[in-house]
Structure formats: C-alpha cells, structure tokens
Amino acid sequence: MKIHYYTNEIVDICDWYHLTVADIYEKISKKYPEAGKSSIYRNVEELVERWDLKKVVWIWKKAYFEKNKWSHIHLIDENTWEIKDFDQCFNMASLPKNFKVNQMDIKIFWEFSN
C-alpha cells in the first residue's frame, strides 16, 4: 500500500483526540487540499495495522481513532457522545494473583444522574 507524505501528520493530529476518518480528512485537507478522502481512509487503516493508530470505539456506526499510546479505558458520555480517556490504574480485586494486563479495550457508557 502506498503511504503518503502526510501519514505522520495523521498520527500527530490523533495524538490527544478521538477522531473519525471524516474529522482526520477535514484537518489534513486544510494543509493538503490534494488529499482524497479514500486516500486518508486507506492510510488510517494502514496505520492501525502498523499499531501507530488504534481504532477505539464505534458510536452510531462511526469508528474513532487515536494515537496508540497506552492501555486505558474510554468513558463515553451518552448525552454528548464525548469520549474521555481514563487511566487503567484502578483496583481490579477479582483478578488472579500475578495477572498482568498487557492490552485492553474497555468502553464505559455513562451519563450524570440527577
């Protein structure tokens, strides 16, 4: 697959955000107007295969991507669909002794109760 010159910028813009391919395309096309949406999509998928990006969650048939950094939990507000990162360092008392989490993909859907 042909990787484009803007591939590193795709990873950079996904560093602290959860973005769809449409979001990524919007940001990349401002600097590189010649970039096509299908090209961005192919590059994002290649970056996922290379572990540079992580496909984190599906909300309303949309995939969101982020820079593959560390294992963490995604908190998703059911009212706004905002995604927040939550560190994995919490007590999971029911896990067996010597159990080490190497990777996880946990999504918690929440809303503030009145």
N, C-alpha and C positions, 0 to 999 in steps of 0.2 A: 504494500500500500504506500502511496505517495504521502509523505508527511510534509506539510507546508511550513514555510518560514515563520508563520505566526503561532506554531504549536506551543512554544514556550510561553507565549503571552496568554494562551488559553489556560494553561496551568496557573499562571500568575493571577489571572482575574478570578479563578476559582479558589484562591487561597483561603479567604475568610468568608466566602459566600456560598450559598446553596443555589445553583443556577440551572435553569433548563437550557437546552440547546438554543432555543429562541433567544434567551437572555444573553448567552455567550455570543451568538451571531450579532445581536444588536451592538454589543460592546466592541467586538472585533471589526465589524463593518464600518464603524466610525473612523478607524485608523486605516483599515484596508478595504476600501469600497469594492475592490475586485473580488473579495472573498465571497464564495457562494454558500448558501445555507447547507446544501448537501455536502460540500467540502468540509464545512465546520463539523457537521454531524459525523462524517467518516473519521475525522481527526479526533473528535471526542471519544468515539468508540475505540480507536487505536490506543489512545491514552489510558483508557480503562483497562484494556488488555495488558498494557505495559505497567500497570499499577501506579501511574502518575496521577490519575484521577480515580475517584471512587463514585459509583452510582449509588446514591444513598437512600433514596426513598421515592416511592410512587405516590403522588397525590393527584386525584382526579385525572388519571391516565397520563400524567406528566412525570418524567424521570428528572431527578435533580442530581447535580454533580458537584463534587467538592474536591479540593486537592487532598490526596491520600496522605494524611498526617499521622494520626494516632487513633487508637481504638477509643471510641466514645459513643454515647447514646444520643439519639436525636429526639428532642422534645418538639412535638408538633401541636400548635395551638389550633384547635378545631374551629375556632371562630374566625381567625385571620389567616390560617394556614402558614403562619410564620414558623420557620424551623430554627431551633436553637440547639447548640451543642452543649452536652452535659458530660463532664468527665466521668470515666468509668470507675474512678476510685471511690467506691462505696462498698459497704459491707454486704457480702452475699453469704450469710452464715450457713446456708444449707448446702453449699458446695463441699465436695470431699476435700480432705486434707491434701496438701501438695498439688492442688488443682491450680493450673496457671492459665489465664485467659490469653490466648495468642491473637485472636481476632474475634470480633463480634459485630453483629448488626442488629441493634435493638432500637425499636421505634416506640415511643410512648406518645399516645394521643391524649391531649389534656385540654381542659378549659378551667378557668377560675370559677369556683362556685360562689354563689351569693351568700 
